[in-house]
Amino acid sequence: MFETSLTNKRIAKNTLLLYFRMIFMMLVSLYTSRVILEALGVEDFGVYNVVGGVVSMFGFLNSAMSSSTQRYITFELGRRVMSEQQKVFTTSVQIHMFIALIVVLLGETVGLWFLENKMVIDQSRHSAAFWVFQCSVLTMAVSIISVPYNATIIAHEKMSAFAYISVVEVVLKLCIVFLLLVAPFDKLIFYAVLLLVVQLMVRFIYGSYCNRHFKETKLRCIWDKSMFKEMMGFAGWNLMGNCAGILSTQGVNILLNIFFGPTVNAARGVAVQVQNAVLQFSQNFQTALNPQITKNYAKGDRGAMYKLIIRSSRFSFFLLFFLSLPIFLMTQEVLELWLKRVPDYSAVFLKISLMIVTVDAMVNPLMVAATATGHVRHYQTIVGGVVMLITPVAYVALKLGAAPPAVFVVHFIVCVVAAIARIYILKSLIGLSVRNYVTQVGKNLLMVILVGVPLPLSLYYFVTPDNFLRMASLGIVCMLSVAMAVYSIGMDANEKKFVTDQFVKKFNCNK
């Protein structure tokens, strides 16, 4: 009981730290996105998004390996065997260096060919696009090598360090914006170069922190063939899921470029910026909680694991719904307040994107649980196969004459199907009760929506949010309505008691 209490307090503390990080990052990100769009222009902003998207497609190997690295490092921490921790970390660094080399080779061959022959980019900007591509490839390689260090910090649940380093990264990116405004030469190329420099600096900071605080991160001359094969084998099955994820995002981005040009990519880029800012709320909560899911599995405590999965699913939805509802209702107004020029389709792209990330965030704990078991073949084959349908179905829709928003509608429908598949797979994988999950998560969320939405929706139609004061008022009503619905219907008795006790404790401390 005492250990559970300490765990809950640690999760709460880590979540708060990550929220402070997130709020700062979100505010800076929203400001910098606006200035960068203005400084680069819609055309160059679209070029950067689609060229960077091509490079990130080659990161599918890294995405697959990242989850493998996170799982093995966290699992060994749960077992508390230092020699195994050292072996896993050193092996993961070797693997990620190998992956970085492959990504560079793929980028400089297949990627360059695609850029020169398939991308729809104005001839006058081809040279700039080439240098953006080169910088993006190197930035990707540096970020790949950083993965084992980031994974170790999260596995040790040292979220304060993770938060502070992220803040430093955001401040450096804020400096980029000011330099961009006074740059006397090509701003697009300059922007890509500066992002590469920032990534190199952040990589050095992560490495230095880990070497000082964690014994296992001091690299040793170790070559463990069996560990290498085991981790690569685990990552191999994750590869399908990560390929599907890349295709569902960057594949759709490329389709929009081929059918409609870079201005529509700019609209998607704007929507993704807001979507990612909102998504960080649930990601921070899950980042604090995910290591406990894996550690409980490693200790054989299935009951605690089930509770964490259900709680993570519910609160991930609540956090996103809390933030998304005011943005969903006032999408056009928010974009016009934020940006001087709002690219066409940005509002509808953003609305559907918020629905997509809410579904994905809600079922993400199921993926963490599947990864914790180490048996992901069945999970990734089915879920990855379903998600891979997004790009081909979207292509068919566009070929038949559908408008740009159709690709997002396809994405949302497929995500719902994949979410249902995840629940049933976890039943066979870890014995998760479908009935309990649907009752404690699905039914719970539906009731929160039915109670939380009517009041703000009615106000939106009766009080037009045509100025900042009305927008702020409606936003506050939305959040209060959702918060009251979550507390009264969405939480169980223990969760209400925890929230009430924390509130009383903070209130008494401030007296």
N, C-alpha and C positions, 0 to 999 in steps of 0.2 A: 504493500500500500504506500509506504514511504517512498520507495523507488518510483512508483507511478506518479506520485505527487511531484517529485523532483523533475521527472521527465516532462510533465505537463508545464511546469514553470519554465523549464529550459526552452520548450517549444514556443511558449508565449513570449519569452524574452527575445529569442531569435527572430520571431515573427515581427515584433515591434522594431527591432534594429533594421530588418530588411524593409519595413514600411517607411522608416525615416529615409533610408537610402532611395527607395522607390519614388517617394514624393519629390525629393530633390531632383532625381534623375528625370522624372516625368516633366516637371516644370521647365527644366533646362532643355530637355528634348523638344518639347512643344515650341519653345521660343526659337531654338536653333533651326528647327525644321522650317519655320516661317521665314526666318532670315535667309536660310540657304536657298529656299524656293525663290525668294525675291532676288537674291544675288546671282543665282545661276540662270534663272528664267525657267519657264515650263519645259521647254525643249531639252535643255541640258540636264535639268532635274530628272526628266524621264529617261534620258540617255544613261545617267549614272545608275538609276534604279534597275534598268534592264540589263546593263553590262555587268553590274555587281551581281545580279541574279544569275547570269550565266556562270560566273565564277563559283557562286555558292552551290550550284548544281554539282560541281565536282567535289564538294565537301560531303557527299553522301557517305563516303567511306569513314570520314571523321565522325559523322553523326552516329553511325552504327557503333563505332569503337568507343565513343564517349559514354554511352549508356553501359557498355561492358566495363569500362574503367571505373565508373562510379559504383557499379554493383560490386565488383571484386574488392575495391578499396574499402567500401563500407562494410561488406560482409566480413572481411578479415579484421576490421576494427571491432566488430561484434564478437569475434572469436578471441581477440586479444592475444595474438601470437605475433611478436615483433618480427621474427625471421620471415614469416609469410608476408607480413605487411611490406617489408623491404623488397622481397622478391616480386610482389605484385606491382609495386610502384616502379621499380626499375624496368620490369618487362613492359609496363604500359608506356613509359617514356620511349623505349626502343620502338614499340609499335607505332606510336604517334609520329616519331621522326620519319619512319618508313612511309607512313600515310602522307605526310607533308610532301615528301619527295614525289610520290605518285601523283598527288594533286597538281604539283608544279608541272610535271611532265604532261599530264592530261590537258592542263590549261594551255600550255605552249604549243600543243599540237591540235587536238580536237577543238578546244575552245577558240583558238585563233582562227581556225578554218570557219567555224560557225559565225564568229564575229564578222569576218570579211565577206562571207558569201550568203548568209541567211538573215542577218539583222537588218531591220529597216531603220537606217540612220542617215541623216542628211550628209551629203558628200563633204561639205565644208567642215563637218565635225568628226570625220573618220579618224583623223590624226589624234584628236583629243580622246576619242573613245579607245584608241589603241593604248595610250598611256594610262588611262583609267583602268583598263583591263590588266595591264602589267602590275600596277600598284595593288589592285584587288587580289591578284594571284598571290603576291608576296604577303599581303595582310592576312589572307586565309591561311597560308603556311605557318605564319607566326602564331596565329590563334589556335591552330591545331596542336602545336608543340606545347601550348600553355594548358591544355585540357587536364593532364594528370595533376598539375598543381592546383587548379581550381577545384577539381574533384576531391582532393585531399582536404582542403579547407572546409568544404561542405560536409564531408564525411566526419570530420572532427567537430562539426557544428560550431566552428569559430566564425559566426556570422558577423561579428563586429569587424573583423579584419576584411571579410568579404565586402561588407558595406563601405568601409573607409576607402578601400582600394577602388571600388566602383565609383565613389564620389570623386576621387582624384581623376579617374578616367573621364568623367563627365565634365569636370572643370577644364581639363585639357581640350576636350572637344568644343567647349564654349570659347576657349581662346582661338580655336580654329575659325570660328564664325567671325570674330573681330578682325583676324588677319585676312580673311576672305574679302571683307568689305573694303580693305585698303590695297589689296593686291593689284599691282600694275600690269600683270600678265594673265594668261588664260586661267580663269577661276576654276574651271572644271578639273584641269590637270592639277592645279595647286591644291585643291580640296582632297583629291585622291592621295597625293604625296603626304600631306599633313596627317591624314588618317593612318597611313602606314607608320609614320613616325610615332604617333600616339600608341599604336598597338605594340611597337617595339619597347617603348617605355613601360607600359603596363605589364608586359611579359617579364621584364627585368624585376619589377616590384613584386609580382607574385612569386617568382623564383627565390628572391632574397628572403621574403617572409617565411616561406616554407622551409628553407634551409636552416633558418634560425630557430624555428619552433617545433619541427617534426623530425624525429630521428630518421624515419623511413625514407625521407625525401633526399637524403644525401646519396647521390648516385654512386653505385658500386659496380665493379666489373663482374657482373653476374649474367650468365646466359642459361636460362632454364627452358629447354626445348618443350617440355611437357606443358609448362605454364603458358608459354607463347602459343602453342597449339590450342590449349583450352580456351584462352581469352579470344583468340582469333575465331575459333569455332563458334563461341557464343555470339561474337560480333557478326559472324557470317549470317546467322539467322535474323539478327536485327537489321541486316542490310536491306532486306525486302521492305520492312516497315519504313526505314529511313529513305529509301528510294521513292517509296510511295509518297512520303511527306514532301520530299523535294519536288516531285512531279506535280503534286497538288497545289504547290505555291509558285515555284519558279516556272513550272511547265505552263501553268495558266498565264503567268506574266508574259512569257514568250508568245503564247497564242494571241494575247491582246496586242502585242507589238506587231505580229505578222498580219493580223486582220485589220487593226485600227491605227497603228503607229504610236510613237512615243508620248503623244499628249494623253492618251488613255493610260499609258504606264505611269504618267505623272499623277493621274487621278487615283490609281491603285496605290501609288507610293504614299500619297496623303492619307488614304484610308488605313494603310498598314501602320503608319506612324501613330495614329490615334489608337488603333486596335492594340498595338504593342504596349502603349502607355497604360491602357486599361488592364490588359492581360497581366501586367506585372503584379497587380494586387493579389491575384490567385497564385501566381508563380512564387511570390515571396512566401506566402503561407505554405505552399507545397514544398518549397526548398527547405524550410525549417522542419517540416514533418516527415518528408520522404526517408531520410536516414533511419528514422525510428521504425518505419515499416520493414525495411531490410534487416535491421538489427533484431527486431522481434522474430522475424522468420529464422534468422541465424540461430537464435536462442531456443527456437521451437515453441514460442508462445503464440499460437494461432489465434486465440481469443482476443488478445490485445491487438494483433494485426488486423483482424476483421473490424474492430471498433475504429481503428485509425483510418482504414480505407473508407468506411461509411462516413465518418466525420469529415475527412478531407474532401470527399465528393460533395457533401452538402455545403460546407463552408466555402469551397471554391466557387460554387454556383452563387451563393449568397453575396460574396464579395464582388463578383462580376456583375450580378444583377443590380446591386447597390449603386455601382458606378455607371453601368451601361444604360439604365432606364432614362435618366435625364438627357444623355447624349442621343439615345435612340429617338426620343420624342422631339428633340430640338436640333437634329443633325445639321440641317442647312444653316440655321442660325448660329450654331457653334462654329462651323467652318468659316462662315463670313466674318465672325468676330475674331477668329484666330488668324485667318489669311487675308491678304489684300486681294488676291486673285484665287478664286476657287475653281480648279479644273472641272470640266463637265464630268458627270457620273460619280464624282467624289462622294456625294451624300448617300446615294443608293448603295455604292460599294461598301461604305462604312457600316450602314445598317445591317447588311447581310453578314459582313465580316464579324460584327459583334455577336451575332447569333451563332456563327461557326465556332468562335473561340470559347464561347460559354459552354457549348456542348463538349468540346474537346477538353476543356479544363475540368469539367465535372467528372469525366471518365479517366482522366490521366492517372489518378491513384491506382486504377486497375492495371495500367501498364507497369507502374512501379512495382506492384505486387507480383506480376508475372515475371518481371526482370529479377526480382529477389530470389525466385525459385531456381533460376538458372536454366529452366526448361522453356525456351521461348519459341521453339520450332513451330508448334501447332498455332500458337498465338499470332506470330508474325506472318505465317503463311495465309491465314484466313483474313486477319485485319488488314495486313499489307495488300493482299489481293483485292479487297473491297475498295480501299482508298486509291489504289492505282487506276480505278475506273474513272476518276474525276477528269483527268486530262483528255482521254479519248472521247468520253461522252460530251465534254465541253467542246471539243473540236467538231464533232458531228453537229452539235447545236449551232455553232457559228457557221459551219458550212451550209446549213439549211436556212441561214439568214437571220439568226437570233441576234439581239442587241447585246452589247458588252455585259450587262448585269446577269445574263443567262449563265455565264460561267460560275458566278458566285452562288446562284440558286442550285446548280448541279452540285457544287461543293458542299453546300449545307445538307442536301438530301442524302448524299453519300455518307457524310459524317454521322448523321442520325442512325443510318443502317449499321455503320461500323461500331457505334456506341452500344447498340443492342447486341451485336456479335461479341464484344468484349465481355459483357456481363455473363453470357452463357459459357464462354471459354474459361473464365475464372472459376465457374462452378466446378468444372472437371479438373482444373489445375490445382486449386487450393481448397476446394470444398466450400466456396463462398455460396451462401444461400441466396438464390435469385429472388425468392419471395421477400426475405428480409431486406435485401438491397432495394428492391422496387418500393416496398412499404416505407422504409426509413429514409430513402433518398427521393425516388420519383414522386410518390404521393405527397411527401413533405414539401417538395419544391413547387408542385402544382398548386397547393393550397396557399403558399406564400405569394405566388403570382396572382392568383384570384383575389387575394385580400389587398395586396400592395399596389396593384395597377389602377383600379377604377378612379380613385381620387385624383392623382396627377394627370391621368388621361382626360378626365372631365375638365380640369382647370386649363389644360393645354388648348382645348377647343373653345373655351369661354373667355380665356385671358390670353390674347395673342402675344407671344414673347418677342415683341418688336423692338425692345431696348434692353440694355444690360441689366437694369434693375428687375424687370419682369422675368428675364432669363434666370437671374440668380435666385429670385423668389421661387420660381417653378422648380429649379434644381434642388433647392432646400426641401421643398414639399415632397419631391420624388424620394429623396434620401430618407427623410423622416418616415414617410409612408412605408418604404421597404424595411427600414430598421425596426419599426413597430411590428410589422408582419413577421419578420424573422424572429424577434424576441418572443412574441406571443404564440406563434405557431411552429416556427422552424426549429426552435431549440427544445431539447428535453430538459427535465427537471435539474439534472446535474450541471448542464451547461448554463442554465439560467442562474443557478446558485453561484457558479464560478464567476460569471460576469458581474452579478450583483456584489459579491464579496470583493472583487477587484475594484469596482466603482467606489464602494464604501471605504476601502482601504486608501485609495487615492484621495478621496474627499477628506478623510480624517487627517491625512498627511499634510494637506494644504491648509488646514485650519490654523 
